Amino acid sequence: MRRRLFLGIAATVVAACARSAYGQSKATLPMIGLLIHIKEDTDLARQRVTVLRQGLADEGLSEGTHYSLVKRFLEGDYSRIDNLVQELGSLKPRVLVIGTMGIGATRKLYPELPIVFTGVAADPIALGLAQSYVHPGGMITGNVMNAVGGEETMAQKRLGLFREIVPNLKRLGVIGPAGGPVMLKEKEALRKVADQAGFQVLLYDIKTPDDLERVFAAGLSDQVDAFYISGEPLLFAHMAQVMAFVTATRKPTFGPYPEWGRAGLLMSYSTDTMEGWRNAGAYAGKIFKGAKPGDLPILQASKFLFVINQRTARSLGIAVPPAILALADEVVE
């Protein structure tokens, strides 16, 4: 009886020690920081974290064995950037994976912290983030979504495809923050096409999600034929709210990233955002193992996705031309 009692106590002690040792090893693992601008409890956030881990795995790194991943979520509230960056930086991660919106705060607070950006939709050289694509220099590298020709070319391509589906476009309402770097390029591109094709572009500025009701109502009042949703992060972070207003307007609407087309926009055309997140994970892995950010070339997107939402088209009474359907990488039925 005493022997069984002793063995039971010993087993409990061994298990407790094992748990303690495991907890200590996890706590002392070097960290990789991650700042995401969308909400934590969403499929989009979960997908991005999963793909980031895959990129790290491509470099032979496994979470819980080689590193611990510390995540913070902006929840679409950009006033929190400085606080969350400070929080992450104080943990002394080996590298910080971040979107465009947090780079400025990180450089200011932690100039020596290596940064990998997940996908900039503007020219990183023009933004002062890098010396060149081939040799960024400094502590920042990553990948861009704009590829050859920049966001202006991408916006023109989107509009060209959209006009094949909605040929009688006379007034296009463009929704996004007027001063955003992506919005500025989109506006320039859309107006250039509009001038050539003879239709009108109306701009509706938003600063917070609370402006969405007002700008969509203004567009309807102005009798726009369709809406364009900017690729600015503010809108992406509040996709569900945006889509509720889009659906209510019953106007054909298009935008950039494939997630928008899957969520219910009539169509979207852009780079594959998941490719960017996997690349960011791989670069974070390289830096984690000792590479210098300034020596890693900025990657340009190589994969593009044209998404058509047939469910939305049918609900709007729009027949998508077979030739355009044949071009689509994804058709949402």
For each residue, the residues with C-beta under 8 A, 3 or more apart:
1: 4 5
2: 5 6
3: 6 7
4: 1 7 8
5: 1 2 8 9
6: 2 3 9 10
7: 3 4 10 11
8: 4 5 11 12
9: 5 6 12 13
10: 6 7 13 14
11: 7 8 14 15
12: 8 9 15 16
13: 9 10 16 17
14: 10 11 17 18
15: 11 12 18 19
16: 12 13 19 20
17: 13 14 20 21
18: 14 15 21 22
19: 15 16 22 23
20: 16 17 23 24
21: 17 18 24 25
22: 18 19 25 26
23: 19 20 26 27
24: 20 21 27 28
25: 21 22 28 29
26: 22 23 29 64 68
27: 23 24 68
28: 24 25
29: 25 26 64 66 67 68
30: 66 67 68 93 94 288
31: 67 68 69 70 91 92 93 94
32: 56 67 68 69 70 93 94 95 96 97 284 288
33: 70 72 88 89 91 93 95 96 97 98
34: 49 52 69 70 71 72 96 97 98
35: 71 72 73 74 81 84 85 88 96 97 98 99 102
36: 40 45 48 49 71 72 73 74 99
37: 73 74 76 78 99 101 102 233 236 237
38: 42 44 45 48 73 74 75 76 236 237 239
39: 42 45 73 75 76 237
40: 36 45 71 73 75
41: 45
42: 38 39 45 46
43: 46 47
44: 38 47 48 239 259
45: 36 38 39 40 41 42 48 49 73
46: 42 43 49 50
47: 43 44 50 51 274
48: 36 38 44 45 51 52 118 274 277
49: 34 36 45 46 52 53 69 71
50: 46 47 53 54
51: 47 48 54 55 274 277 278 281
52: 34 48 49 55 56 69 97 277 278 280 281 284
53: 49 50 56 57 63 69 281
54: 50 51 57 58 278 281
55: 51 52 58 59 277 278 279 280 281 282 283 284 285
56: 32 52 53 59 61 62 63 67 281 282 284 285 288
57: 53 54 60 61 62 281
58: 54 55 278 281 282 285
59: 55 56 281 282 285 286 288 289
60: 57 66 285
61: 56 57 65 66 67 285 288 289
62: 56 57 65 66
63: 53 56 66 67 68 69
64: 26 29 68
65: 61 62
66: 29 30 60 61 62 63 288
67: 29 30 31 32 56 61 63 94 288
68: 26 27 29 30 31 32 63 64
69: 31 32 34 49 52 53 63
70: 31 32 33 34 88 91 93
71: 34 35 36 40 49
72: 33 34 35 36 84 87 88
73: 35 36 37 38 39 40 45
74: 35 36 37 38 77 78 80 81 84 101 102 237
75: 38 39 40 80 237
76: 37 38 39 209 234 237 238
77: 74 80
78: 37 74 81 101 233 234
79:
80: 74 75 77 83 84
81: 35 74 78 84 85 101 102 105
82: 85 86 105 109
83: 80 86 87
84: 35 72 74 80 81 87 88 102
85: 35 81 82 88 89 98 102 105 106 109 110
86: 82 83 89 90 105 109
87: 72 83 84 90 91
88: 33 35 70 72 84 85 91 93 96
89: 33 85 86 92 93 96 106 109 110 113
90: 86 87
91: 31 33 70 87 88
92: 31 89
93: 30 31 32 33 70 88 89 96 113
94: 30 31 32 67 114 287 288
95: 32 33 113 114 115 116 284 287 288 293
96: 32 33 34 35 88 89 93 106 110 113 114 115 116
97: 32 33 34 35 52 115 116 117 118 280 281 284
98: 33 34 35 85 102 103 106 115 116 117 118
99: 35 36 37 102 103 117 118 119 233
100: 103 117 120 121 122 127 181 233
101: 37 74 78 81 233
102: 35 37 74 81 84 85 98 99 105 106
103: 98 99 100 106 107 115 117 129 140
104: 107 108
105: 81 82 85 86 102 108 109
106: 85 89 96 98 102 103 109 110 113 115
107: 103 104 110 111 115 139 140
108: 104 105 111
109: 82 85 86 89 105 106
110: 85 89 96 106 107 113
111: 107 108 139
112: 139
113: 89 93 95 96 106 110 139
114: 94 95 96 139 140 287 292 293
115: 95 96 97 98 103 106 107 139 140 141 142 293
116: 95 96 97 98 140 141 142 280 283 284 287 293
117: 97 98 99 100 103 120 124 129 140 141 142 143 280
118: 48 97 98 99 142 143 276 277 280
119: 99 142 143 144 145 271 273 276 277 280 301
120: 100 117 124 127 129 142 143 144 145 146
121: 100 144 145 146 151 181 182 231 256
122: 100 126 127 144 146 150 151 181 182 185
123: 126 127 144 146 150
124: 117 120 127 129 130 133 136 140 142 144 298
125: 128 129 130 131 132 133
126: 122 123
127: 100 120 122 123 124 181
128: 125
129: 103 117 120 124 125 136 140
130: 124 125 133 136 137 138 140 141 298
131: 125 135 136 137 138
132: 125 135 136 137
133: 124 125 130 136 297 298 300
134: 297
135: 131 132 294 295 297
136: 124 129 130 131 132 133 140 141 293 294 296 297 298
137: 130 131 132 294
138: 130 131 293 294
139: 107 111 112 113 114 115 293 294
140: 103 107 114 115 116 117 124 129 130 136 293 294
141: 115 116 117 130 136 283 293 294 296 297 298
142: 115 116 117 118 119 120 124 279 280 283 298 299
143: 117 118 119 120 276 279 280 283 298 299 300 301
144: 119 120 121 122 123 124 147 298 299 300 301
145: 119 120 121 151 270 271 273 276 301
146: 120 121 122 123 149 150 151 153 154 271 300 301
147: 144 150 154 271 300 301 302 304
148: 153 300
149: 146 152 153 154
150: 122 123 146 147 153 154 185
151: 121 122 145 146 154 155 182 185 186 189 231
152: 149 155 156 185 186 188 189 192
153: 146 148 149 150 156 157 189
154: 146 147 149 150 151 157 158 189 256 269 270 271
155: 151 152 158 159 185 186 189 190 256
156: 152 153 159 160 189 190 192 193
157: 153 154 160 161 269
158: 154 155 161 162 228 254 255 256 267 268 269 270
159: 155 156 162 163 189 190 193 228 254
160: 156 157 163 164 193
161: 157 158 164 165 254 267 269 306 324 327
162: 158 159 165 166 169 226 252 254 266 267
163: 159 160 166 167 169 197
164: 160 161 167 321 323 324
165: 161 162 252 266 267 308 313 318 320 321 324
166: 162 163 169 225 226 252 266 318
167: 163 164
168: 225
169: 162 163 166 172 199 225 226
170: 199 200 225
171: 199 200 202 222 223 224 225 226
172: 169 190 194 199 200 201 202 224 225 226 227 228
173: 202 204 219 222 224 226 227 228 251
174: 186 187 190 201 202 203 204 227 228 230
175: 204 206 212 215 216 219 227 228 229 230 235 242
176: 180 182 183 186 204 205 206 229 230 231 232 234 235
177: 180 183 205 206 207 230 232 234
178: 183 203 205
179: 183 184
180: 176 177 183 184 230 232 234
181: 100 121 122 127 184 185
182: 121 122 151 176 185 186 230 231 232
183: 176 177 178 179 180 186 187 230 231 232
184: 179 180 181 187 188
185: 122 150 151 152 155 181 182 188 189
186: 151 152 155 174 176 182 183 189 190 228 230 231
187: 174 183 184 190 191 201 203
188: 152 184 185 191 192
189: 151 152 153 154 155 156 159 185 186 192 193
190: 155 156 159 172 174 186 187 193 194 201 228
191: 187 188 194 195 201
192: 152 156 188 189 195 196
193: 156 159 160 189 190 196 197
194: 172 190 191 197 198 199 200 201
195: 191 192
196: 192 193
197: 163 193 194
198: 194
199: 169 170 171 172 194
200: 170 171 172 194
201: 172 174 187 190 191 194
202: 171 172 173 174 219 222 224
203: 174 178 187
204: 173 174 175 176 215 216 218 219
205: 176 177 178 211 215
206: 175 176 177 209 211 212 215 234 235
207: 177 211
208: 211 234
209: 76 206 212 234 238 241
210: 213
211: 205 206 207 208 214 215
212: 175 206 209 215 216 238 241 242 245
213: 210 216 217 245
214: 211 217 218
215: 175 204 205 206 211 212 218 219
216: 175 204 212 213 219 220 227 245 246 248 249
217: 213 214 220 221
218: 204 214 215 221 222
219: 173 175 202 204 215 216 222 224 227 249 251
220: 216 217 223 224 249 251
221: 217 218
222: 171 173 202 218 219
223: 171 220
224: 171 172 173 202 219 220 227 251
225: 166 168 169 170 171 172 251 252
226: 162 166 169 171 172 173 251 252 253 254
227: 172 173 174 175 216 219 224 246 249 251 252 253 254
228: 158 159 172 173 174 175 186 190 253 254 255
229: 175 176 235 242 246 253 254 255 256 260 265
230: 174 175 176 177 180 182 183 186 235 255 256
231: 121 151 176 182 183 186 235 236 255 256 257 270
232: 176 177 180 182 183 235 236
233: 37 78 99 100 101 236 237
234: 76 78 176 177 180 206 208 209 237 238
235: 175 176 206 229 230 231 232 238 239 242
236: 37 38 231 232 233 239 257 259
237: 37 38 39 74 75 76 233 234
238: 76 209 212 234 235 241 242
239: 38 44 235 236 242 243 259 260 263
240: 243 244 263
241: 209 212 238 244 245
242: 175 212 229 235 238 239 245 246
243: 239 240 246 247 263 264 265
244: 240 241 247 248
245: 212 213 216 241 242 248 249
246: 216 227 229 242 243 249 251 253 264 265
247: 243 244 250 264
248: 216 244 245
249: 216 219 220 227 245 246 253
250: 247 316
251: 173 219 220 224 225 226 227 246
252: 162 165 166 225 226 227 266 316 318
253: 226 227 228 229 246 249 265 266
254: 158 159 161 162 226 227 228 229 260 265 266 267 268 269
255: 158 228 229 230 231 260 261 265 268
256: 121 154 155 158 229 230 231 260 268 269 270
257: 231 236 260 268 270 271 273
258: 261 262 268 270 272 273 305 307 330
259: 44 236 239 262 263 268 273
260: 229 239 254 255 256 257 263 265 268 307
261: 255 258 265 266 267 268 307 308 309 330 332
262: 258 259 307 309 330 332
263: 239 240 243 259 260
264: 243 246 247 309 311 312
265: 229 243 246 253 254 255 260 261 268 309 312
266: 162 165 166 252 253 254 261 308 309 312 313 316 318
267: 158 161 162 165 254 261 306 307 308 309
268: 158 254 255 256 257 258 259 260 261 265 305 306 307
269: 154 157 158 161 254 256 304 305 306 307
270: 145 154 158 231 256 257 258 273 304 305
271: 119 145 146 147 154 257 275 276 301 303 304 305
272: 258 275 276 301 303 304 305
273: 119 145 257 258 259 270 276 277
274: 47 48 51 277 278
275: 271 272 278 279 301 302 303
276: 118 119 143 145 271 272 273 279 280 301
277: 48 51 52 55 118 119 273 274 280 281
278: 51 52 54 55 58 274 275 281 282
279: 55 142 143 275 276 282 283 299
280: 52 55 97 116 117 118 119 142 143 276 277 283 284
281: 51 52 53 54 55 56 57 58 59 97 277 278 284 285
282: 55 56 58 59 278 279 285 286
283: 55 116 141 142 143 279 280 286 287 293 296 299
284: 32 52 55 56 95 97 116 280 281 287 288
285: 55 56 58 59 60 61 281 282 288 289
286: 59 282 283 289 291 296
287: 94 95 114 116 283 284 290 291 292 293 296
288: 30 32 56 59 61 66 67 94 95 284 285
289: 59 61 285 286
290: 287
291: 286 287 295 296
292: 114 287 295 296
293: 95 114 115 116 136 138 139 140 141 283 287 296
294: 135 136 137 138 139 140 141
295: 135 291 292
296: 136 141 283 286 287 291 292 293
297: 133 134 135 136 141
298: 124 130 133 136 141 142 143 144
299: 142 143 144 279 283
300: 133 143 144 146 147 148
301: 119 143 144 145 146 147 271 272 275 276 304
302: 147 275
303: 271 272 275
304: 147 269 270 271 272 301 329
305: 258 268 269 270 271 272 329 330
306: 161 267 268 269 327 328 329 330
307: 258 260 261 262 267 268 269 328 329 330 331 332
308: 165 261 266 267 313 320 324 325 328 330 331 332
309: 261 262 264 265 266 267 312 313 332
310: 313 314 320 325 331 332 333
311: 264 314 315 332 333
312: 264 265 266 309 315 316 332
313: 165 266 308 309 310 316 318 319 320
314: 310 311 317 318
315: 311 312
316: 250 252 266 312 313
317: 314
318: 165 166 252 266 313 314
319: 313
320: 165 308 310 313 324 325
321: 164 165 324 325
322: 325 326
323: 164 326 327
324: 161 164 165 308 320 321 327 328
325: 308 310 320 321 322 328 331
326: 322 323
327: 161 306 323 324
328: 306 307 308 324 325 331
329: 304 305 306 307
330: 258 261 262 305 306 307 308
331: 307 308 310 325 328
332: 261 262 307 308 309 310 311 312
333: 310 311
